[in-house]
Every structure is written in structure tokens, then in C-alpha cells.
Amino acid sequence: MPHIHLNTDLPGILSLFAFRPETARPLSELAEVLLRGPSTLTRGERELIAAYVSALNDCQFCTSSHAAFAAAQLPEGMALIDHVRADPATAPISAKLRALLAVASAVQRGGRQVQTIQIEAAREAGASDVEIHDTVLIAAAFCMFNRYVDGLATVTPDDPAAYEQSAARIVTDGYLAALLEPTT
């Protein structure tokens, strides 16, 4: 049960967006830019970073949401997401993405946990400064989103189909469109 009266049956962050629409727009704009805007990282890769950090933070709503969003945009689907969450070192991903996930993991533990050796490894694997920047910002933003969702004890659906429905909308229409029609 949520810690505050949300006056909606919407799950997770959507209930918080309905509660405070004035904060919903800038947070959704940030997600749109980070996860769907122009980038040399695919949308699926960026969603995978978000899902990975959310899993490290044990945020069930964000993990399930962004895992579904990533799976819908990566050819390997949920099997890859599950493998990365279980063991990124052996997951069938590029060396660059593996190195960026290591950077994201360090950010999740604390910003000062990011060390030069991790950044150098990402560069050696082919990551650009923009990709490193965006990985750090995705990880930092999802630490905030995860704490926002869990800190107010929002409702988390158990049915994976709920997240798959949201994925179809997000993949097609984006995060800002979800503000206009938050049905999940």
C-alpha cells in the first residue's frame, strides 16, 4: 500500500505522475531524451542499462518495466535481459556494452565508485565520451526513479503482461505520450 494517498489505481511511477503532474513532465522528458533520443547506443541497449541498474537497486516496478521495454527492442528479447541481470560478464553482449554496464554498476553503488580504470575499459571497448556520459546519467537517473517509486511504496503489478502492454506503447509512442494516456 502506498505511503501517501495517490487517488489512482495506476502502478509505479505512473501513479506518482498522476499525483504531481508538474513533476511528471520534466521526469518524462528526461527519460525520453536518455532512452529514446538520438544516440549511438540503441534504444534497447539504453533500456537494458536502465533495467540493470533498477535490478541492482531491487526496484521491481522499474526493473520489470524497463526489462520489458528493452526486450521489445532487442532481437534476443527477455532471454538476453535475464542473462545480463544474472551475470553480465558472460552475457552475449558487446564488449562496449559490458564495459558500460560496469560503469553503470559503479554509479549505482555511488558516484565516486566510478574509477578511471572503468572509464578506460569502456573507451578501450569503443565507447565514446557521449556514451560514457549518457550511461552515467541513465544510471544516476534510474537510482533517483527507483528511490522515488519505492520510497513511496507504489503498487507493483505481478503480471508480466502488464509490463508488455506498457512496452508496446513506450516503444511506439515514447515516454511523453504515456503522460497523455497512462493506462497501465
BALOBA-1460 file (C-alpha; in Angstrom, 3 decimals):
// residues 184
<rec num="1" residu="m" x="0.000" y="0.000" z="0.000"/>
<rec num="2" residu="p" x="1.427" y="3.405" z="-0.967"/>
<rec num="3" residu="h" x="2.722" y="5.645" z="1.799"/>
<rec num="4" residu="i" x="0.596" y="8.563" z="0.535"/>
<rec num="5" residu="h" x="-2.940" y="8.717" z="-0.852"/>
<rec num="6" residu="l" x="-2.455" y="8.616" z="-4.625"/>
<rec num="7" residu="n" x="-6.159" y="8.555" z="-5.627"/>
<rec num="8" residu="t" x="-5.482" y="6.244" z="-8.583"/>
<rec num="9" residu="d" x="-5.080" y="2.587" z="-9.416"/>
<rec num="10" residu="l" x="-2.129" y="3.300" z="-11.709"/>
<rec num="11" residu="p" x="1.027" y="1.354" z="-10.865"/>
<rec num="12" residu="g" x="4.519" y="2.555" z="-10.061"/>
<rec num="13" residu="i" x="5.731" y="5.883" z="-11.317"/>
<rec num="14" residu="l" x="2.516" y="6.448" z="-13.279"/>
<rec num="15" residu="s" x="0.611" y="6.897" z="-10.006"/>
<rec num="16" residu="l" x="3.182" y="9.435" z="-8.866"/>
<rec num="17" residu="f" x="2.939" y="11.263" z="-12.191"/>
<rec num="18" residu="a" x="-0.841" y="11.484" z="-11.757"/>
<rec num="19" residu="f" x="-0.334" y="12.764" z="-8.199"/>
<rec num="20" residu="r" x="2.117" y="15.514" z="-9.244"/>
<rec num="21" residu="p" x="1.719" y="16.217" z="-12.977"/>
<rec num="22" residu="e" x="4.009" y="19.234" z="-12.733"/>
<rec num="23" residu="t" x="6.922" y="16.911" z="-11.917"/>
<rec num="24" residu="a" x="5.789" y="14.228" z="-14.371"/>
<rec num="25" residu="r" x="6.605" y="16.222" z="-17.493"/>
<rec num="26" residu="p" x="10.284" y="17.020" z="-16.741"/>
<rec num="27" residu="l" x="10.935" y="13.483" z="-15.493"/>
<rec num="28" residu="s" x="9.312" y="12.032" z="-18.612"/>
<rec num="29" residu="e" x="11.277" y="14.429" z="-20.807"/>
<rec num="30" residu="l" x="14.492" y="13.242" z="-19.163"/>
<rec num="31" residu="a" x="13.561" y="9.592" z="-19.796"/>
<rec num="32" residu="e" x="12.634" y="10.411" z="-23.401"/>
<rec num="33" residu="v" x="15.986" y="12.086" z="-24.103"/>
<rec num="34" residu="l" x="18.080" y="9.453" z="-22.317"/>
<rec num="35" residu="l" x="16.306" y="6.335" z="-23.548"/>
<rec num="36" residu="r" x="14.829" y="7.304" z="-26.914"/>
<rec num="37" residu="g" x="16.696" y="10.383" z="-28.135"/>
<rec num="38" residu="p" x="19.464" y="10.347" z="-30.729"/>
<rec num="39" residu="s" x="22.368" y="8.156" z="-29.638"/>
<rec num="40" residu="t" x="24.940" y="5.726" z="-30.933"/>
<rec num="41" residu="l" x="23.622" y="3.294" z="-28.304"/>
<rec num="42" residu="t" x="20.412" y="1.620" z="-29.415"/>
<rec num="43" residu="r" x="17.182" y="2.239" z="-27.559"/>
<rec num="44" residu="g" x="17.265" y="-1.380" z="-26.443"/>
<rec num="45" residu="e" x="20.790" y="-1.012" z="-25.045"/>
<rec num="46" residu="r" x="19.829" y="2.105" z="-23.114"/>
<rec num="47" residu="e" x="16.710" y="0.417" z="-21.723"/>
<rec num="48" residu="l" x="18.902" y="-2.537" z="-20.743"/>
<rec num="49" residu="i" x="21.149" y="-0.194" z="-18.747"/>
<rec num="50" residu="a" x="18.040" y="1.215" z="-17.011"/>
<rec num="51" residu="a" x="16.714" y="-2.282" z="-16.247"/>
<rec num="52" residu="y" x="20.126" y="-3.436" z="-14.991"/>
<rec num="53" residu="v" x="20.521" y="-0.504" z="-12.586"/>
<rec num="54" residu="s" x="16.919" y="-0.920" z="-11.430"/>
<rec num="55" residu="a" x="17.592" y="-4.602" z="-10.712"/>
<rec num="56" residu="l" x="20.715" y="-3.674" z="-8.728"/>
<rec num="57" residu="n" x="18.513" y="-1.275" z="-6.740"/>
<rec num="58" residu="d" x="15.913" y="-4.033" z="-6.262"/>
<rec num="59" residu="c" x="13.156" y="-1.816" z="-7.700"/>
<rec num="60" residu="q" x="10.666" y="-4.368" z="-9.005"/>
<rec num="61" residu="f" x="8.447" y="-1.910" z="-10.902"/>
<rec num="62" residu="c" x="11.292" y="-0.209" z="-12.789"/>
<rec num="63" residu="t" x="13.156" y="-3.469" z="-13.364"/>
<rec num="64" residu="s" x="10.071" y="-5.148" z="-14.820"/>
<rec num="65" residu="s" x="9.091" y="-2.103" z="-16.881"/>
<rec num="66" residu="h" x="12.471" y="-1.404" z="-18.425"/>
<rec num="67" residu="a" x="13.282" y="-5.088" z="-18.891"/>
<rec num="68" residu="a" x="10.090" y="-5.346" z="-20.959"/>
<rec num="69" residu="f" x="10.974" y="-2.152" z="-22.849"/>
<rec num="70" residu="a" x="14.492" y="-3.458" z="-23.575"/>
<rec num="71" residu="a" x="13.273" y="-6.918" z="-24.561"/>
<rec num="72" residu="a" x="10.825" y="-5.389" z="-27.022"/>
<rec num="73" residu="q" x="13.697" y="-3.553" z="-28.731"/>
<rec num="74" residu="l" x="16.464" y="-6.163" z="-28.702"/>
<rec num="75" residu="p" x="16.383" y="-9.155" z="-31.064"/>
<rec num="76" residu="e" x="17.369" y="-11.563" z="-28.259"/>
<rec num="77" residu="g" x="14.387" y="-10.438" z="-26.150"/>
<rec num="78" residu="m" x="13.895" y="-11.215" z="-22.482"/>
<rec num="79" residu="a" x="16.399" y="-14.096" z="-22.502"/>
<rec num="80" residu="l" x="19.202" y="-11.571" z="-23.000"/>
<rec num="81" residu="i" x="17.841" y="-9.248" z="-20.331"/>
<rec num="82" residu="d" x="17.653" y="-12.113" z="-17.837"/>
<rec num="83" residu="h" x="21.202" y="-13.220" z="-18.683"/>
<rec num="84" residu="v" x="22.587" y="-9.697" z="-18.254"/>
<rec num="85" residu="r" x="20.804" y="-9.285" z="-14.928"/>
<rec num="86" residu="a" x="22.146" y="-12.646" z="-13.718"/>
<rec num="87" residu="d" x="25.712" y="-12.309" z="-14.990"/>
<rec num="88" residu="p" x="26.745" y="-9.500" z="-17.331"/>
<rec num="89" residu="a" x="30.276" y="-10.931" z="-17.584"/>
<rec num="90" residu="t" x="29.020" y="-13.964" z="-19.532"/>
<rec num="91" residu="a" x="26.048" y="-12.399" z="-21.323"/>
<rec num="92" residu="p" x="26.227" y="-12.377" z="-25.137"/>
<rec num="93" residu="i" x="26.658" y="-8.605" z="-25.437"/>
<rec num="94" residu="s" x="29.344" y="-6.435" z="-26.970"/>
<rec num="95" residu="a" x="32.489" y="-5.645" z="-25.010"/>
<rec num="96" residu="k" x="31.447" y="-1.991" z="-25.140"/>
<rec num="97" residu="l" x="28.041" y="-2.652" z="-23.571"/>
<rec num="98" residu="r" x="29.638" y="-4.908" z="-20.938"/>
<rec num="99" residu="a" x="32.074" y="-2.107" z="-20.040"/>
<rec num="100" residu="l" x="29.258" y="0.446" z="-19.908"/>
<rec num="101" residu="l" x="27.264" y="-1.833" z="-17.607"/>
<rec num="102" residu="a" x="30.292" y="-1.934" z="-15.303"/>
<rec num="103" residu="v" x="30.284" y="1.871" z="-15.252"/>
<rec num="104" residu="a" x="26.522" y="1.877" z="-14.566"/>
<rec num="105" residu="s" x="27.015" y="-0.601" z="-11.724"/>
<rec num="106" residu="a" x="29.653" y="1.640" z="-10.174"/>
<rec num="107" residu="v" x="27.312" y="4.648" z="-10.411"/>
<rec num="108" residu="q" x="24.582" y="2.594" z="-8.716"/>
<rec num="109" residu="r" x="26.911" y="1.937" z="-5.774"/>
<rec num="110" residu="g" x="27.804" y="5.642" z="-5.602"/>
<rec num="111" residu="g" x="29.088" y="8.267" z="-7.995"/>
<rec num="112" residu="r" x="32.571" y="8.194" z="-6.521"/>
<rec num="113" residu="q" x="32.723" y="4.447" z="-7.122"/>
<rec num="114" residu="v" x="33.332" y="5.155" z="-10.819"/>
<rec num="115" residu="q" x="37.062" y="4.743" z="-11.276"/>
<rec num="116" residu="t" x="39.419" y="5.706" z="-14.095"/>
<rec num="117" residu="i" x="40.038" y="2.030" z="-14.846"/>
<rec num="118" residu="q" x="36.326" y="1.504" z="-15.645"/>
<rec num="119" residu="i" x="36.247" y="4.546" z="-17.921"/>
<rec num="120" residu="e" x="39.438" y="3.432" z="-19.660"/>
<rec num="121" residu="a" x="37.980" y="-0.055" z="-20.157"/>
<rec num="122" residu="a" x="34.860" y="1.475" z="-21.719"/>
<rec num="123" residu="r" x="36.972" y="3.622" z="-24.051"/>
<rec num="124" residu="e" x="39.161" y="0.632" z="-24.996"/>
<rec num="125" residu="a" x="35.972" y="-1.276" z="-25.851"/>
<rec num="126" residu="g" x="34.946" y="1.539" z="-28.199"/>
<rec num="127" residu="a" x="32.710" y="3.738" z="-26.012"/>
<rec num="128" residu="s" x="32.683" y="7.424" z="-26.828"/>
<rec num="129" residu="d" x="32.644" y="10.184" z="-24.232"/>
<rec num="130" residu="v" x="28.963" y="10.792" z="-25.053"/>
<rec num="131" residu="e" x="28.151" y="7.102" z="-24.486"/>
<rec num="132" residu="i" x="30.016" y="7.152" z="-21.173"/>
<rec num="133" residu="h" x="28.255" y="10.372" z="-20.177"/>
<rec num="134" residu="d" x="24.841" y="9.003" z="-21.089"/>
<rec num="135" residu="t" x="25.482" y="5.720" z="-19.265"/>
<rec num="136" residu="v" x="26.387" y="7.595" z="-16.087"/>
<rec num="137" residu="l" x="23.317" y="9.817" z="-16.431"/>
<rec num="138" residu="i" x="20.983" y="6.864" z="-17.146"/>
<rec num="139" residu="a" x="22.350" y="5.051" z="-14.085"/>
<rec num="140" residu="a" x="22.075" y="8.146" z="-11.883"/>
<rec num="141" residu="a" x="18.572" y="8.972" z="-13.134"/>
<rec num="142" residu="f" x="17.384" y="5.430" z="-12.519"/>
<rec num="143" residu="c" x="18.748" y="5.470" z="-8.999"/>
<rec num="144" residu="m" x="16.508" y="8.511" z="-8.488"/>
<rec num="145" residu="f" x="13.493" y="6.971" z="-10.298"/>
<rec num="146" residu="n" x="13.898" y="3.724" z="-8.313"/>
<rec num="147" residu="r" x="14.024" y="5.546" z="-4.996"/>
<rec num="148" residu="y" x="11.031" y="7.694" z="-5.987"/>
<rec num="149" residu="v" x="8.913" y="4.640" z="-6.861"/>
<rec num="150" residu="d" x="9.967" y="2.521" z="-3.893"/>
<rec num="151" residu="g" x="10.252" y="5.376" z="-1.405"/>
<rec num="152" residu="l" x="6.521" y="5.999" z="-1.729"/>
<rec num="153" residu="a" x="5.677" y="2.259" z="-1.870"/>
<rec num="154" residu="t" x="3.810" y="2.441" z="-5.158"/>
<rec num="155" residu="v" x="1.796" y="-0.510" z="-6.462"/>
<rec num="156" residu="t" x="3.785" y="-3.057" z="-8.469"/>
<rec num="157" residu="p" x="1.891" y="-5.421" z="-10.779"/>
<rec num="158" residu="d" x="2.898" y="-9.089" z="-10.612"/>
<rec num="159" residu="d" x="1.650" y="-9.948" z="-14.105"/>
<rec num="160" residu="p" x="4.367" y="-9.643" z="-16.795"/>
<rec num="161" residu="a" x="1.620" y="-8.931" z="-19.342"/>
<rec num="162" residu="a" x="1.073" y="-5.516" z="-17.741"/>
<rec num="163" residu="y" x="4.663" y="-4.570" z="-18.497"/>
<rec num="164" residu="e" x="4.488" y="-5.985" z="-22.024"/>
<rec num="165" residu="q" x="1.435" y="-3.777" z="-22.717"/>
<rec num="166" residu="s" x="3.342" y="-0.739" z="-21.483"/>
<rec num="167" residu="a" x="6.328" y="-1.746" z="-23.595"/>
<rec num="168" residu="a" x="4.257" y="-1.738" z="-26.765"/>
<rec num="169" residu="r" x="3.113" y="1.834" z="-26.025"/>
<rec num="170" residu="i" x="6.533" y="3.133" z="-24.965"/>
<rec num="171" residu="v" x="8.327" y="1.584" z="-27.956"/>
<rec num="172" residu="t" x="5.797" y="3.042" z="-30.373"/>
<rec num="173" residu="d" x="4.894" y="6.371" z="-28.784"/>
<rec num="174" residu="g" x="7.547" y="7.215" z="-26.187"/>
<rec num="175" residu="y" x="7.573" y="8.454" z="-22.634"/>
<rec num="176" residu="l" x="5.805" y="11.756" z="-23.199"/>
<rec num="177" residu="a" x="2.830" y="10.047" z="-24.851"/>
<rec num="178" residu="a" x="2.486" y="7.889" z="-21.731"/>
<rec num="179" residu="l" x="1.622" y="11.070" z="-19.817"/>
<rec num="180" residu="l" x="-1.388" y="11.628" z="-22.041"/>
<rec num="181" residu="e" x="-2.705" y="8.074" z="-21.750"/>
<rec num="182" residu="p" x="-1.375" y="6.267" z="-18.654"/>
<rec num="183" residu="t" x="-3.495" y="3.124" z="-18.761"/>
<rec num="184" residu="t" x="-1.166" y="0.587" z="-17.181"/>
